[in-house]
Amino acid sequence: MSLSRRGVLAAGGAVGALAATAAGTAGAAAAARGPGRGRVRTGFDRLAADGYRLLRGQKVGVVTNPTGITADVTHIVDVMHPDDRVNLTAVFGPEHGFRGTAQAGGSEGRYDDPATGLPVYDTYLKSGQPLADVFTASGVDTVLFDIQDAGARFYTYIWTLYDCMEAAALAGKRLVVLDRPNPVTGRAALGPVLDPAFATFVGRREIAQAHGMTVAELALLFNAEFLHANPARLEVVTMSGWRRSDFFDDTGLPWVPPSPNMPTAETALVYSGTCLFEGTNLSEGRGTTRPFELLGAEGIDHRWAAAANALRLPGVAFREAYFAPTFSKFQGKTVGGVQVHVQDREVFDPVRTGIALLVTAKRTWSGFAWRPDNWIDKLTGNTRVRTMIDAGADTDEVVRAWQRDLSAFRAKRRRYLRYGG
């Protein structure tokens, strides 16, 4: 049996039964509910409902964070720990930590969880053999992965998944991905595809800036396309009731901020485009109540919003805005800029919008500059976006430049999609 086939059917019959019924269950659930009604069942929900048969006889560790919750907002670690049907022996914390106490670029380190007594191991910035050594030291047989993604290539949890897959293969451990929704739908991949020369923790491999996939689908793609020389012993537990056209508020699931600056599902809607402002000298809204929706800098005035609105981008409008970040860029200073207002999310293109905002910011504010380390190249996955904007290209010219690579990625991506609708 091939590894991609294992990923869908799994071993021992347990997840095979789950995967075999996923499409039928999803179809019935979708037919029975309207938008925002009913409830999507996550991979963990289905694993638990099956009595954890997939984990029988295994010492289990889980890579998770505060988003690893059930529909009644109980953390999955707190659900599994007292349950005799599963032998949970370790937790692995990513960026921001297992319980979410760390800000961007931080983690919680190694400690024992006060609520359960379980050892918590730090995975942040670990990959390859050092991460494999963590899995080996933990003594687990199976590593679960259950983290809510935001749908963008530079949201680092998908690369935590990639690193864990690679490390699990090195350590001889099985890795099971428990699926959750892509909060901004799984309808389309958008934006530039990473050039491998620009691989970092905000983009390890060649996927689109907005990938349009779930974490389980990404895991199947990673294993077959990028880790085929030493693939993980991968299995996935799919969701039921989720359609590719679903936004997060269609799922009936509770939203937990997956990181401190991703407070709402609306933040995720704009993030794959406006996060590009991390690569500039403008504030991307960190330190405000609307990160990635508020953008600005000292010296910017009404002309930026006017220029952006003049483009008549589908589904979005821009309001002249003034704000004072409490931390990060321009801490404590009042800056001018825009607030991004998504008016029709069905036609809104976040990546094109992000490029348009970069183009108009540079044209209307003489103080515009890229970060000196050219971080924008890491975020876009190439030099093309930066150099074209510097050369005076307009939004449509920049967007056209990545279409061939994007078309190739879309064709590849289709092989790993597991949900309809």
Buried (B, 14 or more C-beta within 10 A) or exposed (E): EEBBEBBBBBEEEBBBBBBBBBBEBBBEBBEEBEEEEBBBBBBBBBBBEBEBBBBEEBBBBBBBBBBBBBBEEEBBBBBBBEEEEBBBBBBBBBBBBBBBEBBEEEBBEEBEBEEBEBBBBBBBBBBEEEBBBBBBEBEBBBBBBBBBBBBBBBBBBBBBBBBBBBBBBBBEBBBBBBBBBBBBBBBBBBBBBBBEEBBBBBBBBBBBBBBBBBBBBBBBBBBBBBBEEEBBBBBBBBBBBBBBBBBBBBBBBEBBBBBBBBBBBBBBBBBBBBBBBBBBBBBBBBBBEBBBBBBBBBEBBEBBBBBBBEBEBEBBBBBBBEBEBEEBBBEEEEBBBBBBEBEEBEEBBBBBBBBBBBBBBBBBBEEBEBBEEEBBBBBBBBBBBBEBBEEEBBBEBBBEBBEEBBEEBBEBBEEBBBBEB
